[in-house]
Amino acid sequence: MTNVGAERGTQPERTTLAWTRTSLAVLANGAILLLRDVHGEASAIQLVAAGIAAVLAVATYLIGLRRQRILARRPLPDRISPRREVYLTGVSIIALILISGLALV
């Protein structure tokens, strides 16, 4: 049998790792857009997409830190669901995908 108390202690770390992975993936997307035309100048849409990716990566990382602090509290707060953050991040990533698609055309 597993020790439930020990598993709860790792929840903040797992949450932080998941949000950090997401932010690194978004940041990598922006870097790839900038590196696509290494020998030429980046277009305006590529710069906009890379900027949006950078802002989204920082925001996602900060959300992860906030989530870690919330889950590390004892006792846990009554409401710990990150619905707003998840929806906002999801919509932002979909918008970034669309802008990135335009930048690659």
N, C-alpha and C positions, 0 to 999 in steps of 0.2 A: 504494500500500500504506500501511497505517496503522502508526504507531509504537506498538508494544505497550507499551513503557516509559512513554510519555506517557499512554496509556489507564489504566494501573495507578495512576498518580498521582491520577487523578480519582475512583477508586473510593471513597475515604473521603468525599469531598465529595458524591458522588451518594447514598451511603448516608445521610449526615446529612440531605440534602434530603428523601429519601423518608420518613425517620422524623419529620422536622419537619413535613412536609405531613400525615402521619397524626395527629400530636399536635394540630395546628391544626384539623383536621377534627373531632376528638373534642371539643376545647374549644368549637368553634362549635356543636356539638350541645347542649352544656350551656347555652350562652348563649341559644340559640333556645328551649330549654325554659323558661328563666327569663323571657324576653321575650314569651312566648306570651300571658300574661295581664298586660299592662303596667298596666292600670287596676285590676286586682284583685290579691288576694294569691295568691302561688304556693302550691299544695297541698304537702303533706308529701312526696308521691311525686315531685313536680317538683324539690323541693329536694334530695332524696336522689339523683335521677338527675343533677342538675347537679353535685352534689358528687362523685359517682362519675366523671363526665366530667372534672372538673378533676383529680382524682387520676390517672386514666388518662392524661390528656394530659401531665401532668408525668412520669409513669413512662415513657411512650413517648418523650418528648424525651430523658430521661436514658439510655434504652437506645440511642437514636441516637448520643448523644455517646460512649458506651462502645464502640459498634460502630466509630465513626470512629477512635478511638484504637487499637483492635485492628487495623484495616485499614491504619493508617498505619505500623505497626511493620515494620521490615525487619531480618531476614527475617520473613516472615509466620509466625505460630504454626502448629503442625501442625493444630490444630482451630480453624476459624474460623466454623463453621456456627452460626447463631443459632437453632437449632431451639426451644429452651426459650422464648426471648424471643418468637419469632413465635407459637408455640402459646398462650402465656400472653396475649399481646396479642389474638390472635384470639378466644379464649374470653371475654376481658374485654369486647371490643367486641360480641360476640353477646349477652352478658348486658346490656350497656348498651342495645342495641337493644330487647331485651325490656322492660326497665324504662322506656325512653323511650316505647315503645308503650303501656304501662300509664298513663304520665303524661299522654299525649295523649287518653286516653279520658274 
